[in-house]
Amino acid sequence: MKAINNLTSLEDFTTQHYGPKGTVKRNEFEEGYENFKLGFMLQEARKKAGLTQDEFAQKAGTTKSYISKIENNIKEVRLSTLQKIVELGLGGKVELSIKLDEGS
């Protein structure tokens, strides 16, 4: 896709800076982005529930430090732990989907 008025698509920008899909550098970038997105989603859900990190951690049976590390993409979280945190701390549930790349 060509740049329009000095604008570049996100896909073109990502390819330019991290390489094409399937390369090691691109895969590492995309994995990091998914972890960032997960932490951001958890933070938004916590805020929507009106909870501080400390209140959320207490309800979820963990520590404020752990919640902070997840929200700030410092620590990866296991799916089973994320499910427990969301269920106990927010009274919600985690929903997942699987998306196959085109051609798979």
PyMOL commands that set and color helices and strands:
alter all, ss='L'
color gray80, all
select helices_A, chain A and resi 10-18+24-48+53-60+64-71+79-90
alter helices_A, ss='H'
color red, helices_A
deselect
rebuild
show_as cartoon
